[in-house]
């Protein structure tokens, strides 16, 4: 299990239990949400965000306004979309994922930015450090490189006979450079072949069949990337057609993939409300430490395993927090 840094445990506790002593906002708080994915794919997570805000006294239509812009998986659109939010003069910009955080940071140095989640914000230059972010951006990190590597380990543990792992990835997401590095290091340590398959569009995901056959992959591990989650259905169709064991986020397994291992995104979205509240009451992002994820989901889909003629070992099934039968 991946363990958060000690100081992150402390800051998480403090954020959760110690109210910020600033004045209550005298006007509605205006949030600009920059969504790398679609409104449909992110709907349940946004419900968690709104629930977290309600717990803190913010109700949409009364003292809260949320302006949303959605890139629908096209990261090239993020810069123009975030500029729309900047022109609206929102009080705080929320976004999820490294591409969205980079677009927001490049768009403004004055509007506070909260990363609902980001893969490795220090390594990709979003913040100076987790303890002292500096600048106008703070939020949460989801261990993307470590999580991505853990998926390689888990798929090999579940299916020891595999020899080559195929990795679908979007080259336009800068975190994938680190994701793939750690995944490849893990594969090498496990004596597995490692085959990279770049995909930038829905059609490229759908047509990755030929590349996977040519590379003779016998399992698929997905890195942390919102783009792939947006196209879960196409990835699942791909691995099912080739009868390949697969692992991705929790929603990947829920939708028909074989194994899901990820941070609990509903918890991250709910906790993002704490950052919004503190900023609305006068806190500066530079002074709010970046949190690291505390809750993880591990799902095994036995229906998917049966569909491709595979058996998941009992020692893997028993560790899962949820088993789909």
C-alpha positions in Angstrom: 0.0 0.0 0.0 1.3 3.5 -0.8 1.7 5.6 2.3 1.3 9.4 2.3 4.0 11.6 3.8 3.8 12.2 7.6 3.3 15.9 7.2 0.4 15.3 4.8 -1.4 13.3 7.4 -1.0 16.2 9.9 -2.2 18.8 7.4 -5.2 16.6 6.4 -6.2 16.4 10.0 -5.8 20.1 10.6 -7.8 21.0 7.4 -10.6 18.6 8.5 -10.8 19.7 12.1 -9.7 23.3 12.4 -11.9 26.0 10.9 -10.2 29.0 9.3 -10.7 32.1 11.5 -11.4 34.4 8.6 -14.6 36.5 8.1 -17.6 34.9 6.4 -18.0 35.9 2.8 -20.4 38.8 2.3 -21.3 38.0 -1.3 -21.9 34.7 -3.2 -18.7 32.7 -3.9 -18.1 32.2 -7.6 -16.3 29.0 -8.5 -15.0 28.4 -12.0 -14.7 24.7 -12.7 -12.4 23.7 -15.5 -13.3 20.1 -16.5 -10.9 18.1 -18.7 -13.6 15.5 -19.3 -17.3 15.8 -20.0 -20.1 17.0 -17.7 -21.7 13.5 -17.9 -18.5 11.6 -16.9 -17.9 13.9 -14.0 -21.4 14.4 -12.8 -21.3 12.2 -9.7 -18.0 13.7 -8.6 -19.4 17.2 -8.9 -22.3 16.0 -6.7 -19.6 15.2 -4.1 -18.1 18.7 -4.5 -21.5 20.3 -4.0 -22.2 18.1 -1.0 -18.9 19.2 0.6 -19.8 22.8 0.0 -23.2 22.3 1.5 -21.6 20.9 4.6 -19.8 24.2 4.9 -22.8 26.3 4.4 -22.6 27.0 0.6 -25.7 26.4 -1.4 -25.8 26.8 -5.2 -28.3 29.6 -6.1 -28.0 31.3 -2.7 -24.5 32.0 -1.7 -22.7 29.9 -4.3 -22.3 30.1 -8.1 -20.5 27.5 -10.1 -19.5 28.3 -13.7 -18.3 25.2 -15.5 -16.4 24.7 -18.8 -15.8 21.2 -20.2 -13.0 20.1 -22.6 -14.6 16.7 -23.4 -11.2 15.0 -23.3 -9.6 17.4 -25.8 -6.8 18.9 -23.7 -6.0 21.5 -26.5 -9.2 23.3 -25.5 -8.3 23.8 -21.9 -6.4 27.2 -22.4 -9.3 28.9 -24.1 -11.9 27.5 -21.7 -10.0 28.7 -18.6 -9.6 32.1 -20.1 -13.4 32.3 -20.3 -13.5 31.7 -16.5 -10.8 34.3 -16.0 -12.9 36.8 -17.9 -15.9 36.0 -15.7 -13.7 37.1 -12.7 -14.5 34.0 -10.7 -13.3 34.0 -7.1 -11.5 30.6 -7.4 -10.8 28.2 -10.2 -11.1 24.5 -9.5 -9.8 21.9 -11.9 -8.9 18.2 -12.0 -5.8 16.6 -13.4 -2.4 17.9 -14.5 -3.4 19.3 -17.9 -6.2 21.4 -16.3 -3.9 22.6 -13.5 -1.3 23.7 -16.0 -3.8 25.5 -18.1 -5.2 27.3 -15.1 -1.7 28.3 -13.8 -0.7 29.6 -17.2 -3.9 31.7 -17.4 -3.7 33.6 -14.2 -1.3 34.5 -11.4 -4.0 36.3 -9.3 -7.1 34.1 -9.1 -6.7 31.3 -6.5 -6.5 27.9 -8.1 -7.5 24.6 -6.4 -6.4 21.3 -7.9 -9.1 18.8 -7.0 -6.5 16.3 -7.9 -3.1 16.4 -9.6 -0.6 13.6 -10.3 2.7 14.9 -9.0 2.4 18.7 -8.7 5.9 19.3 -7.5 7.6 17.3 -10.2 5.6 18.9 -13.0 6.2 22.4 -11.7 2.8 23.3 -10.4 3.8 24.1 -6.9 7.2 24.7 -5.1 6.6 22.1 -2.5 3.7 20.2 -0.9 4.1 21.9 2.4 4.6 25.4 0.9 3.0 25.6 -2.5 3.8 29.3 -3.2 2.0 31.3 -5.8 -1.7 31.1 -6.3 -2.3 27.3 -6.5 -2.9 24.5 -4.0 -5.1 21.5 -3.7 -4.6 17.7 -3.6 -2.3 15.1 -5.1 -3.3 11.6 -6.1 0.0 9.7 -6.4 -0.5 9.3 -10.1 3.0 7.8 -10.9 2.9 5.5 -7.9 -0.7 4.4 -8.6 0.1 3.7 -12.2 3.1 1.6 -11.2 1.1 -0.2 -8.6 -1.4 -1.3 -11.3 1.4 -3.1 -13.1 2.3 -4.9 -9.9 -1.3 -5.9 -9.2 -2.1 -7.2 -12.7 1.1 -9.4 -12.6 0.1 -10.6 -9.1 -3.3 -11.5 -10.3 -2.1 -13.2 -13.5 1.5 -14.4 -13.0 1.7 -16.0 -16.4 1.6 -12.7 -18.3 4.8 -11.7 -20.1 4.1 -8.4 -21.8 2.0 -5.5 -20.4 0.5 -3.0 -22.9 0.0 0.6 -21.7 -2.5 2.9 -23.4 -1.5 6.5 -22.7 -2.2 10.1 -24.0 1.1 11.8 -24.8 -0.6 15.2 -24.4 -0.9 14.7 -20.7 2.5 15.7 -19.2 2.1 13.6 -16.1 2.3 10.5 -18.3 6.0 11.0 -18.7 6.4 10.2 -15.0 3.6 7.7 -15.0 5.2 5.6 -17.8 8.7 5.9 -16.2 7.5 4.3 -13.0 5.4 1.8 -14.7 8.3 0.7 -16.9 10.6 0.5 -13.9 8.1 -1.7 -12.1 7.6 -3.9 -15.2 11.4 -4.3 -15.5 11.7 -5.3 -11.8 9.0 -8.0 -12.4 10.7 -9.2 -15.6 7.8 -8.1 -17.8 7.9 -6.7 -21.3 6.5 -3.1 -21.5 4.8 -1.9 -24.6 3.6 1.7 -24.9 0.6 2.5 -27.1 -0.1 6.2 -27.6 -3.7 7.3 -28.1 -4.9 10.9 -28.4 -8.5 10.5 -29.6 -11.5 8.3 -29.2 -10.8 6.8 -32.6 -7.2 6.0 -31.7 -8.4 4.2 -28.6 -10.9 2.2 -30.7 -8.3 1.3 -33.3 -5.5 0.3 -30.9 -6.5 -3.3 -31.6 -3.9 -3.7 -34.4 -1.1 -2.2 -32.3 -1.8 -4.4 -29.3 -1.9 -7.5 -31.5 1.3 -6.6 -33.2 3.1 -6.0 -29.9 1.6 -9.3 -28.6 0.6 -7.8 -25.2 -1.1 -10.2 -22.9 -2.4 -7.7 -20.3 -3.3 -4.0 -20.2 -2.5 -1.5 -17.5 -3.8 2.0 -17.6 -2.0 5.0 -16.2 -3.7 7.8 -14.2 -5.3 9.9 -17.0 -8.7 11.6 -17.2 -8.7 11.0 -20.9 -8.7 7.3 -20.6 -11.6 7.4 -18.0 -13.6 9.4 -20.5 -13.2 6.5 -22.9 -13.7 3.6 -20.5 -16.3 2.0 -22.8 -13.9 1.9 -25.8 -11.0 0.6 -23.7 -13.2 -2.1 -22.2 -14.5 -3.1 -25.6 -10.8 -3.4 -26.8 -9.6 -5.6 -23.9 -12.7 -7.7 -24.0 -12.4 -8.4 -27.7 -8.8 -9.5 -27.2 -9.6 -11.4 -24.0 -6.9 -9.5 -22.0 -6.7 -9.0 -18.3 -6.9 -5.3 -17.5 -6.5 -2.8 -14.7 -7.4 0.9 -14.4 -9.3 3.2 -12.1 -12.2 2.0 -9.9 -14.8 3.2 -12.4 -13.0 1.2 -15.1 -13.7 -2.1 -13.2 -17.3 -0.9 -12.4 -17.9 -0.4 -16.1 -16.6 -3.8 -17.2 -12.8 -3.8 -16.8 -11.3 -6.5 -14.7 -9.5 -4.7 -11.9 -9.8 -1.2 -10.5 -7.3 0.4 -8.2 -7.3 4.2 -7.5 -7.8 6.9 -5.1 -11.3 7.6 -4.0 -12.2 10.6 -6.3 -15.5 11.2 -4.5 -13.5 11.9 -1.3 -11.1 14.2 -3.1 -13.9 16.2 -4.7 -15.7 16.5 -1.4 -12.6 17.7 0.4 -11.9 20.3 -2.3 -14.7 22.2 -0.7 -12.5 22.8 2.4 -10.0 24.7 0.2 -12.7 26.8 -1.4 -14.1 27.7 2.0 -10.7 28.7 3.4 -9.9 30.8 0.4 -13.3 32.4 0.5 -12.6 33.5 4.1 -9.3 35.1 3.2 -6.6 32.3 3.2 -3.9 32.4 0.5 -3.3 29.3 -1.6 0.5 29.8 -1.0 -0.2 29.1 2.7 -2.4 26.0 2.3 -0.3 22.8 2.1 -1.1 20.4 -0.7 -2.9 17.3 0.6 -2.2 13.8 -0.5 -5.0 11.3 -1.0 -6.1 9.3 2.0 -8.7 6.9 0.6 -8.2 4.2 -2.0 -10.6 1.9 -3.9 -9.7 -1.7 -4.9 -12.3 -3.5 -7.1 -12.3 -6.9 -8.8 -14.9 -7.6 -11.4 -15.4 -11.4 -11.5 -18.1 -11.0 -14.2 -15.5 -9.4 -16.5 -13.0 -12.2 -15.7 -15.5 -14.9 -16.6 -16.3 -13.1 -19.9 -12.7 -13.3 -21.0 -12.1 -16.8 -19.6 -9.8 -15.8 -16.7 -9.8 -16.7 -13.0 -8.7 -14.2 -10.4 -6.8 -15.8 -7.6 -8.5 -15.9 -4.2 -5.7 -14.0 -2.5 -6.3 -11.1 -4.8 -10.1 -11.3 -4.5 -10.1 -11.3 -0.7 -8.1 -8.0 -0.6 -10.6 -6.2 -2.8 -12.9 -3.6 -1.1 -15.6 -4.5 -3.6 -16.1 -7.6 -5.7 -18.5 -7.6 -8.7 -19.9 -11.1 -9.2 
